[in-house]
């Protein structure tokens, strides 16, 4: 059985493009792999707390007190979800050119020394090494503007995508597939075309991931 971890980061519960993309992706996955487990983690609706000085001290402590263990309980829970996931489906809009605060808080809770990465100065100038490996990330995004690729009008202004790509490496992500919607704030024909293209890309993406992971697409089975 393959495990998917779905992470929703939009502050919008309704009218969220990224939630709609994630709904469509997971529906398509269930149609092909009905026995797989999909774990839902909605950080948009329930943001993790930001890390504090006490949290950092607890994370680095060798012998933790009961209070320190309680302080890290949510982090342990979130890391366990990542550890058990083969595929992460991360649905996130771009806010103010970057990552929503709730998603950043999630990353800060799960990228943790001796839990998701090790630190060893004997490795020279690259002391950090991920503990997990072989995970696939499906990144579903939306932008109010457009043209963030090289040579386009807003090149260099998308801090969301590179941040997610960099941070997810420390969660064992080795393969990333991205589908996004542009022009949301314009609401014109370009937006409708971008939206249509993004949703049309999801079914083929599901097949691509299933094939790449050597899984069977079996619509005849039921989880009932």
Biotite code that builds the C-alpha atoms (Angstrom):
import biotite.structure as struc

atoms = struc.array([
    struc.Atom([0.000, 0.000, 0.000], chain_id="A", res_id=1, res_name="UNK", atom_name="CA", element="C"),
    struc.Atom([1.254, 3.463, -0.931], chain_id="A", res_id=2, res_name="UNK", atom_name="CA", element="C"),
    struc.Atom([0.760, 6.352, 1.489], chain_id="A", res_id=3, res_name="UNK", atom_name="CA", element="C"),
    struc.Atom([0.024, 9.913, 0.412], chain_id="A", res_id=4, res_name="UNK", atom_name="CA", element="C"),
    struc.Atom([0.307, 12.889, 2.742], chain_id="A", res_id=5, res_name="UNK", atom_name="CA", element="C"),
    struc.Atom([-1.842, 15.800, 1.576], chain_id="A", res_id=6, res_name="UNK", atom_name="CA", element="C"),
    struc.Atom([-0.891, 19.201, 2.980], chain_id="A", res_id=7, res_name="UNK", atom_name="CA", element="C"),
    struc.Atom([-3.240, 22.147, 2.395], chain_id="A", res_id=8, res_name="UNK", atom_name="CA", element="C"),
    struc.Atom([-1.761, 25.574, 3.115], chain_id="A", res_id=9, res_name="UNK", atom_name="CA", element="C"),
    struc.Atom([-4.376, 27.994, 1.802], chain_id="A", res_id=10, res_name="UNK", atom_name="CA", element="C"),
    struc.Atom([-6.018, 30.218, 4.391], chain_id="A", res_id=11, res_name="UNK", atom_name="CA", element="C"),
    struc.Atom([-9.170, 29.956, 2.271], chain_id="A", res_id=12, res_name="UNK", atom_name="CA", element="C"),
    struc.Atom([-11.379, 26.998, 3.059], chain_id="A", res_id=13, res_name="UNK", atom_name="CA", element="C"),
    struc.Atom([-13.717, 27.886, 0.190], chain_id="A", res_id=14, res_name="UNK", atom_name="CA", element="C"),
    struc.Atom([-12.816, 29.428, -3.178], chain_id="A", res_id=15, res_name="UNK", atom_name="CA", element="C"),
    struc.Atom([-9.299, 27.997, -2.920], chain_id="A", res_id=16, res_name="UNK", atom_name="CA", element="C"),
    struc.Atom([-7.745, 27.025, -6.238], chain_id="A", res_id=17, res_name="UNK", atom_name="CA", element="C"),
    struc.Atom([-5.041, 24.922, -4.614], chain_id="A", res_id=18, res_name="UNK", atom_name="CA", element="C"),
    struc.Atom([-7.566, 22.982, -2.538], chain_id="A", res_id=19, res_name="UNK", atom_name="CA", element="C"),
    struc.Atom([-9.539, 22.319, -5.721], chain_id="A", res_id=20, res_name="UNK", atom_name="CA", element="C"),
    struc.Atom([-6.399, 21.070, -7.448], chain_id="A", res_id=21, res_name="UNK", atom_name="CA", element="C"),
    struc.Atom([-5.607, 18.799, -4.511], chain_id="A", res_id=22, res_name="UNK", atom_name="CA", element="C"),
    struc.Atom([-9.184, 17.496, -4.429], chain_id="A", res_id=23, res_name="UNK", atom_name="CA", element="C"),
    struc.Atom([-8.954, 16.610, -8.103], chain_id="A", res_id=24, res_name="UNK", atom_name="CA", element="C"),
    struc.Atom([-5.536, 14.992, -7.770], chain_id="A", res_id=25, res_name="UNK", atom_name="CA", element="C"),
    struc.Atom([-6.513, 12.837, -4.788], chain_id="A", res_id=26, res_name="UNK", atom_name="CA", element="C"),
    struc.Atom([-9.815, 11.872, -6.426], chain_id="A", res_id=27, res_name="UNK", atom_name="CA", element="C"),
    struc.Atom([-7.954, 10.786, -9.547], chain_id="A", res_id=28, res_name="UNK", atom_name="CA", element="C"),
    struc.Atom([-5.471, 8.850, -7.403], chain_id="A", res_id=29, res_name="UNK", atom_name="CA", element="C"),
    struc.Atom([-8.243, 7.075, -5.488], chain_id="A", res_id=30, res_name="UNK", atom_name="CA", element="C"),
    struc.Atom([-9.900, 6.066, -8.753], chain_id="A", res_id=31, res_name="UNK", atom_name="CA", element="C"),
    struc.Atom([-6.704, 4.312, -9.798], chain_id="A", res_id=32, res_name="UNK", atom_name="CA", element="C"),
    struc.Atom([-5.396, 3.208, -6.389], chain_id="A", res_id=33, res_name="UNK", atom_name="CA", element="C"),
    struc.Atom([-8.444, 2.830, -4.092], chain_id="A", res_id=34, res_name="UNK", atom_name="CA", element="C"),
    struc.Atom([-6.601, 0.873, -1.396], chain_id="A", res_id=35, res_name="UNK", atom_name="CA", element="C"),
    struc.Atom([-3.912, 3.481, -0.827], chain_id="A", res_id=36, res_name="UNK", atom_name="CA", element="C"),
    struc.Atom([-3.973, 5.585, 2.340], chain_id="A", res_id=37, res_name="UNK", atom_name="CA", element="C"),
    struc.Atom([-4.304, 9.369, 2.093], chain_id="A", res_id=38, res_name="UNK", atom_name="CA", element="C"),
    struc.Atom([-3.499, 11.344, 5.250], chain_id="A", res_id=39, res_name="UNK", atom_name="CA", element="C"),
    struc.Atom([-4.828, 14.904, 5.421], chain_id="A", res_id=40, res_name="UNK", atom_name="CA", element="C"),
    struc.Atom([-2.950, 17.709, 7.163], chain_id="A", res_id=41, res_name="UNK", atom_name="CA", element="C"),
    struc.Atom([-4.638, 21.094, 6.823], chain_id="A", res_id=42, res_name="UNK", atom_name="CA", element="C"),
    struc.Atom([-2.160, 23.694, 8.019], chain_id="A", res_id=43, res_name="UNK", atom_name="CA", element="C"),
    struc.Atom([-4.173, 26.470, 6.390], chain_id="A", res_id=44, res_name="UNK", atom_name="CA", element="C"),
    struc.Atom([-7.118, 25.823, 8.695], chain_id="A", res_id=45, res_name="UNK", atom_name="CA", element="C"),
    struc.Atom([-4.977, 24.721, 11.659], chain_id="A", res_id=46, res_name="UNK", atom_name="CA", element="C"),
    struc.Atom([-1.572, 26.430, 11.478], chain_id="A", res_id=47, res_name="UNK", atom_name="CA", element="C"),
    struc.Atom([1.201, 24.869, 13.555], chain_id="A", res_id=48, res_name="UNK", atom_name="CA", element="C"),
    struc.Atom([2.712, 27.201, 16.140], chain_id="A", res_id=49, res_name="UNK", atom_name="CA", element="C"),
    struc.Atom([5.871, 29.047, 15.201], chain_id="A", res_id=50, res_name="UNK", atom_name="CA", element="C"),
    struc.Atom([9.025, 27.754, 16.810], chain_id="A", res_id=51, res_name="UNK", atom_name="CA", element="C"),
    struc.Atom([10.340, 29.560, 19.893], chain_id="A", res_id=52, res_name="UNK", atom_name="CA", element="C"),
    struc.Atom([13.559, 29.679, 21.901], chain_id="A", res_id=53, res_name="UNK", atom_name="CA", element="C"),
    struc.Atom([12.158, 26.984, 24.217], chain_id="A", res_id=54, res_name="UNK", atom_name="CA", element="C"),
    struc.Atom([11.240, 24.822, 21.216], chain_id="A", res_id=55, res_name="UNK", atom_name="CA", element="C"),
    struc.Atom([14.756, 25.129, 19.801], chain_id="A", res_id=56, res_name="UNK", atom_name="CA", element="C"),
    struc.Atom([16.283, 24.237, 23.164], chain_id="A", res_id=57, res_name="UNK", atom_name="CA", element="C"),
    struc.Atom([14.041, 21.175, 23.395], chain_id="A", res_id=58, res_name="UNK", atom_name="CA", element="C"),
    struc.Atom([14.900, 20.069, 19.856], chain_id="A", res_id=59, res_name="UNK", atom_name="CA", element="C"),
    struc.Atom([18.623, 20.164, 20.638], chain_id="A", res_id=60, res_name="UNK", atom_name="CA", element="C"),
    struc.Atom([18.350, 18.716, 24.172], chain_id="A", res_id=61, res_name="UNK", atom_name="CA", element="C"),
    struc.Atom([19.981, 15.345, 24.811], chain_id="A", res_id=62, res_name="UNK", atom_name="CA", element="C"),
    struc.Atom([17.838, 14.416, 27.833], chain_id="A", res_id=63, res_name="UNK", atom_name="CA", element="C"),
    struc.Atom([14.444, 16.061, 27.496], chain_id="A", res_id=64, res_name="UNK", atom_name="CA", element="C"),
    struc.Atom([12.207, 16.982, 30.389], chain_id="A", res_id=65, res_name="UNK", atom_name="CA", element="C"),
    struc.Atom([8.514, 16.163, 30.313], chain_id="A", res_id=66, res_name="UNK", atom_name="CA", element="C"),
    struc.Atom([7.785, 19.777, 29.404], chain_id="A", res_id=67, res_name="UNK", atom_name="CA", element="C"),
    struc.Atom([10.253, 19.612, 26.512], chain_id="A", res_id=68, res_name="UNK", atom_name="CA", element="C"),
    struc.Atom([8.722, 16.379, 25.269], chain_id="A", res_id=69, res_name="UNK", atom_name="CA", element="C"),
    struc.Atom([5.283, 17.970, 25.331], chain_id="A", res_id=70, res_name="UNK", atom_name="CA", element="C"),
    struc.Atom([6.660, 20.993, 23.484], chain_id="A", res_id=71, res_name="UNK", atom_name="CA", element="C"),
    struc.Atom([7.856, 18.711, 20.677], chain_id="A", res_id=72, res_name="UNK", atom_name="CA", element="C"),
    struc.Atom([4.769, 16.458, 20.599], chain_id="A", res_id=73, res_name="UNK", atom_name="CA", element="C"),
    struc.Atom([3.207, 18.112, 17.548], chain_id="A", res_id=74, res_name="UNK", atom_name="CA", element="C"),
    struc.Atom([6.551, 18.156, 15.758], chain_id="A", res_id=75, res_name="UNK", atom_name="CA", element="C"),
    struc.Atom([6.904, 14.424, 16.419], chain_id="A", res_id=76, res_name="UNK", atom_name="CA", element="C"),
    struc.Atom([3.403, 13.836, 15.055], chain_id="A", res_id=77, res_name="UNK", atom_name="CA", element="C"),
    struc.Atom([4.047, 15.852, 11.895], chain_id="A", res_id=78, res_name="UNK", atom_name="CA", element="C"),
    struc.Atom([7.401, 14.156, 11.303], chain_id="A", res_id=79, res_name="UNK", atom_name="CA", element="C"),
    struc.Atom([5.776, 10.727, 11.690], chain_id="A", res_id=80, res_name="UNK", atom_name="CA", element="C"),
    struc.Atom([3.334, 11.665, 8.920], chain_id="A", res_id=81, res_name="UNK", atom_name="CA", element="C"),
    struc.Atom([6.206, 12.643, 6.647], chain_id="A", res_id=82, res_name="UNK", atom_name="CA", element="C"),
    struc.Atom([8.194, 9.521, 7.519], chain_id="A", res_id=83, res_name="UNK", atom_name="CA", element="C"),
    struc.Atom([5.344, 7.193, 6.573], chain_id="A", res_id=84, res_name="UNK", atom_name="CA", element="C"),
    struc.Atom([4.479, 9.006, 3.330], chain_id="A", res_id=85, res_name="UNK", atom_name="CA", element="C"),
    struc.Atom([5.716, 7.826, -0.039], chain_id="A", res_id=86, res_name="UNK", atom_name="CA", element="C"),
    struc.Atom([4.171, 10.827, -1.790], chain_id="A", res_id=87, res_name="UNK", atom_name="CA", element="C"),
    struc.Atom([3.448, 14.306, -0.463], chain_id="A", res_id=88, res_name="UNK", atom_name="CA", element="C"),
    struc.Atom([0.758, 16.382, -2.155], chain_id="A", res_id=89, res_name="UNK", atom_name="CA", element="C"),
    struc.Atom([1.393, 19.991, -1.138], chain_id="A", res_id=90, res_name="UNK", atom_name="CA", element="C"),
    struc.Atom([-1.305, 22.478, -2.155], chain_id="A", res_id=91, res_name="UNK", atom_name="CA", element="C"),
    struc.Atom([-0.236, 26.052, -1.527], chain_id="A", res_id=92, res_name="UNK", atom_name="CA", element="C"),
    struc.Atom([-0.872, 29.533, -2.891], chain_id="A", res_id=93, res_name="UNK", atom_name="CA", element="C"),
    struc.Atom([1.850, 32.168, -3.026], chain_id="A", res_id=94, res_name="UNK", atom_name="CA", element="C"),
    struc.Atom([1.339, 34.971, -0.519], chain_id="A", res_id=95, res_name="UNK", atom_name="CA", element="C"),
    struc.Atom([3.366, 38.160, -0.918], chain_id="A", res_id=96, res_name="UNK", atom_name="CA", element="C"),
    struc.Atom([5.753, 36.416, -3.318], chain_id="A", res_id=97, res_name="UNK", atom_name="CA", element="C"),
    struc.Atom([6.488, 33.609, -0.880], chain_id="A", res_id=98, res_name="UNK", atom_name="CA", element="C"),
    struc.Atom([5.292, 30.765, 1.302], chain_id="A", res_id=99, res_name="UNK", atom_name="CA", element="C"),
    struc.Atom([2.181, 31.148, 3.495], chain_id="A", res_id=100, res_name="UNK", atom_name="CA", element="C"),
    struc.Atom([3.154, 31.582, 7.144], chain_id="A", res_id=101, res_name="UNK", atom_name="CA", element="C"),
    struc.Atom([1.285, 28.394, 8.063], chain_id="A", res_id=102, res_name="UNK", atom_name="CA", element="C"),
    struc.Atom([3.314, 26.338, 5.599], chain_id="A", res_id=103, res_name="UNK", atom_name="CA", element="C"),
    struc.Atom([6.578, 27.892, 6.816], chain_id="A", res_id=104, res_name="UNK", atom_name="CA", element="C"),
    struc.Atom([5.559, 26.974, 10.375], chain_id="A", res_id=105, res_name="UNK", atom_name="CA", element="C"),
    struc.Atom([4.937, 23.396, 9.207], chain_id="A", res_id=106, res_name="UNK", atom_name="CA", element="C"),
    struc.Atom([8.380, 23.180, 7.591], chain_id="A", res_id=107, res_name="UNK", atom_name="CA", element="C"),
    struc.Atom([10.001, 24.590, 10.738], chain_id="A", res_id=108, res_name="UNK", atom_name="CA", element="C"),
    struc.Atom([8.261, 21.916, 12.822], chain_id="A", res_id=109, res_name="UNK", atom_name="CA", element="C"),
    struc.Atom([9.309, 18.997, 10.603], chain_id="A", res_id=110, res_name="UNK", atom_name="CA", element="C"),
    struc.Atom([12.814, 19.908, 9.412], chain_id="A", res_id=111, res_name="UNK", atom_name="CA", element="C"),
    struc.Atom([14.498, 18.871, 12.660], chain_id="A", res_id=112, res_name="UNK", atom_name="CA", element="C"),
    struc.Atom([17.950, 17.694, 13.605], chain_id="A", res_id=113, res_name="UNK", atom_name="CA", element="C"),
    struc.Atom([18.327, 13.932, 14.157], chain_id="A", res_id=114, res_name="UNK", atom_name="CA", element="C"),
    struc.Atom([14.714, 13.433, 13.067], chain_id="A", res_id=115, res_name="UNK", atom_name="CA", element="C"),
    struc.Atom([14.698, 14.421, 9.398], chain_id="A", res_id=116, res_name="UNK", atom_name="CA", element="C"),
    struc.Atom([18.358, 15.365, 8.933], chain_id="A", res_id=117, res_name="UNK", atom_name="CA", element="C"),
    struc.Atom([21.731, 14.798, 10.579], chain_id="A", res_id=118, res_name="UNK", atom_name="CA", element="C"),
    struc.Atom([24.499, 17.334, 11.148], chain_id="A", res_id=119, res_name="UNK", atom_name="CA", element="C"),
    struc.Atom([28.118, 16.203, 11.006], chain_id="A", res_id=120, res_name="UNK", atom_name="CA", element="C"),
    struc.Atom([31.035, 18.612, 10.593], chain_id="A", res_id=121, res_name="UNK", atom_name="CA", element="C"),
    struc.Atom([33.200, 15.760, 9.274], chain_id="A", res_id=122, res_name="UNK", atom_name="CA", element="C"),
    struc.Atom([31.295, 16.253, 6.014], chain_id="A", res_id=123, res_name="UNK", atom_name="CA", element="C"),
    struc.Atom([33.085, 19.564, 5.555], chain_id="A", res_id=124, res_name="UNK", atom_name="CA", element="C"),
    struc.Atom([31.081, 22.420, 4.089], chain_id="A", res_id=125, res_name="UNK", atom_name="CA", element="C"),
    struc.Atom([27.993, 20.203, 3.570], chain_id="A", res_id=126, res_name="UNK", atom_name="CA", element="C"),
    struc.Atom([27.317, 18.946, 7.110], chain_id="A", res_id=127, res_name="UNK", atom_name="CA", element="C"),
    struc.Atom([23.544, 18.484, 6.723], chain_id="A", res_id=128, res_name="UNK", atom_name="CA", element="C"),
    struc.Atom([22.273, 15.197, 5.320], chain_id="A", res_id=129, res_name="UNK", atom_name="CA", element="C"),
    struc.Atom([18.614, 14.100, 4.957], chain_id="A", res_id=130, res_name="UNK", atom_name="CA", element="C"),
    struc.Atom([17.587, 10.975, 6.852], chain_id="A", res_id=131, res_name="UNK", atom_name="CA", element="C"),
    struc.Atom([14.643, 10.104, 4.593], chain_id="A", res_id=132, res_name="UNK", atom_name="CA", element="C"),
    struc.Atom([14.972, 9.349, 0.895], chain_id="A", res_id=133, res_name="UNK", atom_name="CA", element="C"),
    struc.Atom([13.024, 8.417, -2.201], chain_id="A", res_id=134, res_name="UNK", atom_name="CA", element="C"),
    struc.Atom([9.932, 10.551, -1.615], chain_id="A", res_id=135, res_name="UNK", atom_name="CA", element="C"),
    struc.Atom([7.912, 12.257, -4.347], chain_id="A", res_id=136, res_name="UNK", atom_name="CA", element="C"),
    struc.Atom([6.397, 15.729, -3.965], chain_id="A", res_id=137, res_name="UNK", atom_name="CA", element="C"),
    struc.Atom([3.381, 16.914, -5.946], chain_id="A", res_id=138, res_name="UNK", atom_name="CA", element="C"),
    struc.Atom([3.430, 20.702, -5.653], chain_id="A", res_id=139, res_name="UNK", atom_name="CA", element="C"),
    struc.Atom([0.101, 22.336, -6.536], chain_id="A", res_id=140, res_name="UNK", atom_name="CA", element="C"),
    struc.Atom([0.334, 26.109, -6.616], chain_id="A", res_id=141, res_name="UNK", atom_name="CA", element="C"),
    struc.Atom([-1.556, 29.263, -7.515], chain_id="A", res_id=142, res_name="UNK", atom_name="CA", element="C"),
    struc.Atom([-0.301, 32.779, -8.195], chain_id="A", res_id=143, res_name="UNK", atom_name="CA", element="C"),
    struc.Atom([-2.231, 36.012, -8.412], chain_id="A", res_id=144, res_name="UNK", atom_name="CA", element="C"),
    struc.Atom([0.166, 37.254, -11.081], chain_id="A", res_id=145, res_name="UNK", atom_name="CA", element="C"),
    struc.Atom([1.959, 35.450, -13.915], chain_id="A", res_id=146, res_name="UNK", atom_name="CA", element="C"),
    struc.Atom([5.239, 34.971, -15.743], chain_id="A", res_id=147, res_name="UNK", atom_name="CA", element="C"),
    struc.Atom([7.696, 33.805, -13.082], chain_id="A", res_id=148, res_name="UNK", atom_name="CA", element="C"),
    struc.Atom([9.819, 31.588, -15.337], chain_id="A", res_id=149, res_name="UNK", atom_name="CA", element="C"),
    struc.Atom([13.177, 32.607, -16.781], chain_id="A", res_id=150, res_name="UNK", atom_name="CA", element="C"),
    struc.Atom([12.827, 35.421, -19.282], chain_id="A", res_id=151, res_name="UNK", atom_name="CA", element="C"),
    struc.Atom([9.237, 36.210, -18.277], chain_id="A", res_id=152, res_name="UNK", atom_name="CA", element="C"),
    struc.Atom([7.968, 39.510, -16.780], chain_id="A", res_id=153, res_name="UNK", atom_name="CA", element="C"),
    struc.Atom([8.097, 38.419, -13.110], chain_id="A", res_id=154, res_name="UNK", atom_name="CA", element="C"),
    struc.Atom([11.252, 36.328, -13.242], chain_id="A", res_id=155, res_name="UNK", atom_name="CA", element="C"),
    struc.Atom([12.836, 36.027, -9.800], chain_id="A", res_id=156, res_name="UNK", atom_name="CA", element="C"),
    struc.Atom([9.755, 37.151, -7.870], chain_id="A", res_id=157, res_name="UNK", atom_name="CA", element="C"),
    struc.Atom([8.456, 33.673, -7.049], chain_id="A", res_id=158, res_name="UNK", atom_name="CA", element="C"),
    struc.Atom([10.066, 32.830, -3.709], chain_id="A", res_id=159, res_name="UNK", atom_name="CA", element="C"),
    struc.Atom([7.519, 30.107, -2.985], chain_id="A", res_id=160, res_name="UNK", atom_name="CA", element="C"),
    struc.Atom([8.638, 27.433, -5.429], chain_id="A", res_id=161, res_name="UNK", atom_name="CA", element="C"),
    struc.Atom([12.403, 27.505, -4.791], chain_id="A", res_id=162, res_name="UNK", atom_name="CA", element="C"),
    struc.Atom([11.822, 27.650, -1.027], chain_id="A", res_id=163, res_name="UNK", atom_name="CA", element="C"),
    struc.Atom([9.622, 24.561, -1.107], chain_id="A", res_id=164, res_name="UNK", atom_name="CA", element="C"),
    struc.Atom([12.104, 22.746, -3.351], chain_id="A", res_id=165, res_name="UNK", atom_name="CA", element="C"),
    struc.Atom([15.025, 23.548, -1.044], chain_id="A", res_id=166, res_name="UNK", atom_name="CA", element="C"),
    struc.Atom([13.280, 22.760, 2.251], chain_id="A", res_id=167, res_name="UNK", atom_name="CA", element="C"),
    struc.Atom([11.644, 19.555, 0.988], chain_id="A", res_id=168, res_name="UNK", atom_name="CA", element="C"),
    struc.Atom([15.074, 18.080, 0.259], chain_id="A", res_id=169, res_name="UNK", atom_name="CA", element="C"),
    struc.Atom([15.503, 17.718, 4.032], chain_id="A", res_id=170, res_name="UNK", atom_name="CA", element="C"),
    struc.Atom([12.337, 15.617, 4.103], chain_id="A", res_id=171, res_name="UNK", atom_name="CA", element="C"),
    struc.Atom([13.716, 13.044, 1.671], chain_id="A", res_id=172, res_name="UNK", atom_name="CA", element="C"),
    struc.Atom([12.048, 14.458, -1.449], chain_id="A", res_id=173, res_name="UNK", atom_name="CA", element="C"),
    struc.Atom([13.955, 13.430, -4.563], chain_id="A", res_id=174, res_name="UNK", atom_name="CA", element="C"),
    struc.Atom([11.327, 13.943, -7.270], chain_id="A", res_id=175, res_name="UNK", atom_name="CA", element="C"),
    struc.Atom([9.085, 17.003, -7.652], chain_id="A", res_id=176, res_name="UNK", atom_name="CA", element="C"),
    struc.Atom([6.161, 17.502, -10.033], chain_id="A", res_id=177, res_name="UNK", atom_name="CA", element="C"),
    struc.Atom([4.514, 20.919, -10.129], chain_id="A", res_id=178, res_name="UNK", atom_name="CA", element="C"),
    struc.Atom([1.188, 22.088, -11.506], chain_id="A", res_id=179, res_name="UNK", atom_name="CA", element="C"),
    struc.Atom([0.151, 25.708, -11.047], chain_id="A", res_id=180, res_name="UNK", atom_name="CA", element="C"),
    struc.Atom([-2.469, 28.274, -11.947], chain_id="A", res_id=181, res_name="UNK", atom_name="CA", element="C"),
    struc.Atom([-1.506, 31.842, -12.900], chain_id="A", res_id=182, res_name="UNK", atom_name="CA", element="C"),
    struc.Atom([-3.418, 35.108, -13.479], chain_id="A", res_id=183, res_name="UNK", atom_name="CA", element="C"),
    struc.Atom([-5.829, 34.609, -10.567], chain_id="A", res_id=184, res_name="UNK", atom_name="CA", element="C"),
    struc.Atom([-6.064, 38.327, -9.735], chain_id="A", res_id=185, res_name="UNK", atom_name="CA", element="C"),
    struc.Atom([-6.722, 39.203, -13.365], chain_id="A", res_id=186, res_name="UNK", atom_name="CA", element="C"),
    struc.Atom([-9.685, 36.858, -13.738], chain_id="A", res_id=187, res_name="UNK", atom_name="CA", element="C"),
    struc.Atom([-9.557, 37.116, -17.501], chain_id="A", res_id=188, res_name="UNK", atom_name="CA", element="C"),
    struc.Atom([-9.293, 34.620, -20.365], chain_id="A", res_id=189, res_name="UNK", atom_name="CA", element="C"),
    struc.Atom([-5.664, 33.998, -19.507], chain_id="A", res_id=190, res_name="UNK", atom_name="CA", element="C"),
    struc.Atom([-6.698, 32.919, -16.020], chain_id="A", res_id=191, res_name="UNK", atom_name="CA", element="C"),
    struc.Atom([-9.386, 30.602, -17.361], chain_id="A", res_id=192, res_name="UNK", atom_name="CA", element="C"),
    struc.Atom([-6.909, 29.068, -19.801], chain_id="A", res_id=193, res_name="UNK", atom_name="CA", element="C"),
    struc.Atom([-4.312, 28.576, -17.069], chain_id="A", res_id=194, res_name="UNK", atom_name="CA", element="C"),
    struc.Atom([-6.886, 27.060, -14.745], chain_id="A", res_id=195, res_name="UNK", atom_name="CA", element="C"),
    struc.Atom([-8.156, 24.700, -17.428], chain_id="A", res_id=196, res_name="UNK", atom_name="CA", element="C"),
    struc.Atom([-4.632, 23.603, -18.346], chain_id="A", res_id=197, res_name="UNK", atom_name="CA", element="C"),
    struc.Atom([-3.731, 22.913, -14.720], chain_id="A", res_id=198, res_name="UNK", atom_name="CA", element="C"),
    struc.Atom([-6.744, 20.698, -14.091], chain_id="A", res_id=199, res_name="UNK", atom_name="CA", element="C"),
    struc.Atom([-6.201, 18.914, -17.408], chain_id="A", res_id=200, res_name="UNK", atom_name="CA", element="C"),
    struc.Atom([-2.644, 18.090, -16.328], chain_id="A", res_id=201, res_name="UNK", atom_name="CA", element="C"),
    struc.Atom([-3.655, 16.238, -13.160], chain_id="A", res_id=202, res_name="UNK", atom_name="CA", element="C"),
    struc.Atom([-4.943, 12.924, -14.549], chain_id="A", res_id=203, res_name="UNK", atom_name="CA", element="C"),
    struc.Atom([-1.850, 12.453, -16.747], chain_id="A", res_id=204, res_name="UNK", atom_name="CA", element="C"),
    struc.Atom([0.328, 13.392, -13.766], chain_id="A", res_id=205, res_name="UNK", atom_name="CA", element="C"),
    struc.Atom([-1.278, 10.699, -11.636], chain_id="A", res_id=206, res_name="UNK", atom_name="CA", element="C"),
    struc.Atom([-0.523, 8.136, -14.336], chain_id="A", res_id=207, res_name="UNK", atom_name="CA", element="C"),
    struc.Atom([3.043, 9.439, -14.634], chain_id="A", res_id=208, res_name="UNK", atom_name="CA", element="C"),
    struc.Atom([3.689, 9.081, -10.898], chain_id="A", res_id=209, res_name="UNK", atom_name="CA", element="C"),
    struc.Atom([2.088, 5.643, -10.717], chain_id="A", res_id=210, res_name="UNK", atom_name="CA", element="C"),
    struc.Atom([4.217, 4.457, -13.609], chain_id="A", res_id=211, res_name="UNK", atom_name="CA", element="C"),
    struc.Atom([7.422, 6.037, -12.266], chain_id="A", res_id=212, res_name="UNK", atom_name="CA", element="C"),
    struc.Atom([6.953, 4.349, -8.901], chain_id="A", res_id=213, res_name="UNK", atom_name="CA", element="C"),
    struc.Atom([6.216, 0.998, -10.508], chain_id="A", res_id=214, res_name="UNK", atom_name="CA", element="C"),
    struc.Atom([2.686, 0.836, -9.122], chain_id="A", res_id=215, res_name="UNK", atom_name="CA", element="C"),
    struc.Atom([-0.385, -0.739, -10.678], chain_id="A", res_id=216, res_name="UNK", atom_name="CA", element="C"),
    struc.Atom([-3.319, 1.427, -11.695], chain_id="A", res_id=217, res_name="UNK", atom_name="CA", element="C"),
    struc.Atom([-6.224, -0.810, -10.673], chain_id="A", res_id=218, res_name="UNK", atom_name="CA", element="C"),
    struc.Atom([-9.680, 0.713, -10.926], chain_id="A", res_id=219, res_name="UNK", atom_name="CA", element="C"),
    struc.Atom([-11.388, -2.624, -10.216], chain_id="A", res_id=220, res_name="UNK", atom_name="CA", element="C"),
    struc.Atom([-10.467, -2.760, -6.526], chain_id="A", res_id=221, res_name="UNK", atom_name="CA", element="C"),
    struc.Atom([-12.428, -1.094, -3.788], chain_id="A", res_id=222, res_name="UNK", atom_name="CA", element="C"),
    struc.Atom([-11.384, 0.148, -0.392], chain_id="A", res_id=223, res_name="UNK", atom_name="CA", element="C"),
    struc.Atom([-14.795, -0.893, 1.015], chain_id="A", res_id=224, res_name="UNK", atom_name="CA", element="C"),
])
